[in-house]
Amino acid sequence: MRPAVHASFLRNRGLHQKRRKRTHVFSPLRLVILVVSGVLLFIPGLVLTIVGLQNQGAVLDRLQEV
């Protein structure tokens, strides 16, 4: 092997050891983060929907009184 190629190989050898391919494993932390973020995004929409429906019901009641 030529000296420059050998030196380049030795220089870059450590990078490949750090980036080993790993198989996919189940992560409970990822699941918890996914559930918490889903709840945080779902609850405000649910609250706004309920409040909006209640306000719409109040408006319809007022229109029926007139």
C-alpha positions in Angstrom: 0.0 0.0 0.0 1.3 3.4 -0.9 2.4 5.5 2.1 -0.1 8.3 1.5 -3.0 5.8 1.2 -1.8 4.0 4.3 -1.6 7.3 6.2 -5.1 8.3 5.1 -6.5 5.0 6.1 -4.9 5.3 9.6 -6.2 8.9 10.0 -9.8 7.9 9.1 -9.9 4.6 10.9 -11.3 6.2 14.1 -14.3 7.8 12.4 -15.6 4.5 11.1 -15.5 2.9 14.6 -17.6 5.7 16.0 -20.3 5.4 13.4 -21.0 1.7 13.6 -24.4 0.6 12.2 -26.8 -0.4 15.0 -30.0 -2.3 14.6 -33.2 -0.6 15.5 -34.3 -1.2 19.0 -37.5 -0.2 20.8 -37.0 2.9 22.9 -39.5 3.6 25.7 -38.2 7.2 26.0 -39.1 7.8 22.3 -42.6 6.4 23.0 -43.1 8.7 26.0 -41.9 11.7 24.1 -44.3 10.9 21.2 -47.2 10.4 23.5 -46.5 13.6 25.5 -46.1 15.7 22.4 -49.3 14.3 21.0 -51.2 15.1 24.1 -49.8 18.6 24.2 -51.0 19.2 20.6 -54.3 17.4 21.0 -55.7 18.9 24.2 -55.7 22.6 23.1 -57.6 21.7 19.9 -60.1 19.7 21.9 -60.6 22.5 24.3 -61.1 25.0 21.5 -63.5 22.7 19.8 -65.6 22.3 23.0 -65.6 26.0 23.7 -66.5 26.8 20.1 -69.4 24.4 20.2 -70.7 25.9 23.4 -70.4 29.4 22.1 -72.2 28.3 18.9 -75.0 26.8 21.0 -75.3 30.0 23.0 -75.6 32.0 19.7 -78.3 29.7 18.4 -80.3 30.0 21.7 -80.2 33.8 21.4 -81.3 33.7 17.8 -84.3 31.4 18.7 -85.4 33.9 21.4 -85.7 36.7 18.9 
